[in-house]
């Protein structure tokens, strides 16, 4: 997640040195660097979270037929720099009457993840992050992360000004489950890896914290975000599906719209 001025996902996991850490945030990149006012990378401004009619086994394999029905979200970018991400990602979302499901297939030539603590600062590793903001008239939002070591981070923020990661990481227990599959060797920068896959689910009861369990037809704000560390990069590659105007994964003003599609739609 982007390391915003408080800590995104996420989630999230900046532009300038920060005094407070929110959660998974963005990095310390110059928003003007490598930018081109004439080029606008593809991003996800709206998406569907489609209904899963059959159970999904969380094993990181994505071999259920339900995933083939999900919308593929592949437009990850550093929008504030006006460029697409260096490495490809394909993310998906589904839901049923119990869970919000997420998955991501990620290219990655250098798999890195060594943080083992649940709700630890895993944005210092390769992670996929999901930020969701259920209600536009409330300040609350959520951040979920899964690392290449299958370590999870789950955060509920009453607001961006309420204290950030250090206050809410010890308090947040939302019930995220996940699994990963690695195409390569974890934590060996000398070899060349191919990528990794993450799959997870979040109980819908988690969103009752903000009073916003999803219903068919609801529209939330969301962003998938990613940290990709590699010995081949000058600095970590941080990217998002959202058209973020700043290097801050917590900037929900820029998130895309997520429509919950029900079973009969």
N, C-alpha and C positions, 0 to 999 in steps of 0.2 A: 504494500500500500504506500501511498506517497507519504513521505515524512513531512507533514505540514508543520506549521508553527506550533503545533501542540504535541505531536508524537514524534488501509486503505493505506477490508478487506481486508487500508487497505489494498487497505485494504487497502495506510495505506499510506498501507504505504501506502532546507529545500531550496527554494530559489535563493534565499538568504539564510544566514545562520539563524537557527530557531532557539527560543528560550524554553518552549514548552512542547512536549511531544504528544500528539493525538493518538495515532495508532500506526498502522502500516501506511507510510506516507511516501512522498516523493523525495527527490534528492536535492543536491546542492548545485543544480544546473542553471546556467544562464538562459533565460527564456528567449533571449534574442539571438543566442548562438545558433548558427546554421539555419536561421529562419529565412524564409522567402515569402514576401507578401503576396506573390503571384501564385503560389502553390498551396493547395489545401488538401491534406491527406484525407482519405476515406475514414469515417468514424461511424459509430452506431448511434443515431439520434432517436430511433424508436425500434422496439423489438417486441416479440410475443413470447410469453411464457405459456407453453401449451400443456394440455392435460395429459397426464400419464395414465392410461387406462389399465395398465398391468404393473405389478410390482417390479421394482428395480433393485437388483442386488448390488450393494456397494463393494466393488472389488477392483475398481480401476480399469476394467477391461472394456466397458462401453459396448458390450455385445448384445444388449437387449434391443429388440425392434423399436421400442419407444424412443430411443435416442435418435433413430433415423427420422423420426417425425418432428424432432425439435428443430427450431431455427438455428442455423449455424452463424455464429457471430465471429467473423474473422478479421474485421477491420480494427486492428490495434495500431495506435499511433502515439507519437509525442506531438500532440496537436499544437502545444504552445511553441514548439520549434518548427512547426509546419513540415513534418516529415513522418513517414510510416515507420513502424518498429523494424528493427534489424532482423528479428527472428519471428517466425510465423506462429500464430496461436489460433485455435478454433475452439470457441467456448459455446456452451449450450445451457439452457434452463428448461426445466419441466416442473410440474407440480401435480399433486393430487390432494385428497382431503386430509392428509396427514403431514406431508413434507413438501419443502421446496428443494428440488434436486438441481445440482450444478455439475458441470464437467468441463474439462479443458484438455486439449491435446496441444503440446508445446514442442516446437523445435528447440533444441538446446545442445550445444556442442561441448559444454563443460558443466556437468551436474554438480551442484554444490548445495549442501544443507547439513549443518552440524548442530543446530539448536534442537534439543530434545524436549524441553519443558513446554507443556501445554500453556498457552497464553504467554509464552516467552516472546522476545523480540525477533520473531522469525523473518521479518522483512529484511534482515541482514543476510538472508539465504535466498535461493531461488524459491519464489512463491507465486501462486495465483491468488488473487484477492477478489472478493465480491462485496461491493457496497450497495446497500439498499436503503432508500428513504421512503417509507410508506405514505406519509401524509405531507402535503405541501404547506398546510396551515399549522404544522407543529415542527419543532426544532429537532426532534429525536431522529436518529438514524443508526444503522448497524454496519459492522464491518466483520468479514469472515476471511480467513486466510488458511491455505494449506501449502506446506512446503514439500520439496522433493523428498524429504525424509518422512513425510506423512505426519508432521507435527502441525497441530491446529492452533489457530488464534480466533477467538470469537469475542466481539466487543459490542456492547450497547452503550451509545452515547445519548444522554438526555438532551445535550446540545454541544456545539463545538466549543463553547466557552465554559463547560462544566467541569473541566479538569483533565481530560485526555486519558491517554494510555495508563499512566502510573496510578491514576485513581480507580479506573474501571476494570483493568485487567484482573485484579484479584477478586472482583465482585461478580464478573460476568460468567454465567454457566447456562448456556442456551441449548446444549445437547447436540452440537455438530458431530457428524460422523463422516469419515473419509477413508479413501484408499488410493494408493498410487501404484503405477507401473513404470519402471525405469527402463529406458533403452540406452544402457550404458553403465558406467561405473560411478558410483557416488563418491565425491570428494577426492578424485584423482585428476588434477588439472593437466597431467602429462599425456593422458590418452584423449581420444576424440569420441565423444558421445553423440547420440542422435536426438534424444528428446525424452520427454516424460508425459505421463497422463495422470490427471487427478479426477476423482469422482467423489461426490459427497452429497449429503442431505442434511437439511436443517428442519427440525420439527416446527410446524406452523404455530405451535404454542409459544415458540420463542418470540414471536411478533406481538403477542398479547401484552408484552412489557410496555409497548407504546400504544396499545389499544387498537392495533391494526392488523388483525389476521386477514389474509387476502380472501377476496371473493371474486367470482367470475365477473369480468367487466371492470375490475379495479385497475387504476393506473398508478404505478409507483415510479420513482426515479431510481436509476441503478447505474452502476459502472463495474465492469470487469477491469482489473488492473493487474499488472505483472511486474515483478522484479526478476531480471535475468542477469546473473553474475557470470563472468567468463574471463579467463586469463587472456583471451584475445581482444577484450574491450578495454578502451582507455578508462571507462567508468561504467558502473552498472547501467544496464539498459532498462529504463522504466517506461512502461507504456500503458495505454488504457483504451477501452472502446469509446470512452466519452470524449467530446470535444473540449478538453480542459484548456482553458485560456491561461492557466498558471500551472506550474509544476507542483500540484497539490491534489492528491487523490481525495481529499476531504471536501473539495469544492463542489458540493452537490448542486449548486446553481447551474453547473454545466453538464450534469448527468443526462443520460438518455432516458426516454420514457419506456416503461415496461408494462405491457397490457397482459393481464391474466385472462387466458382464454379457457372457458369452461368446457365440460365434456360434451355439451350439445351444440357448441358453436362451430 
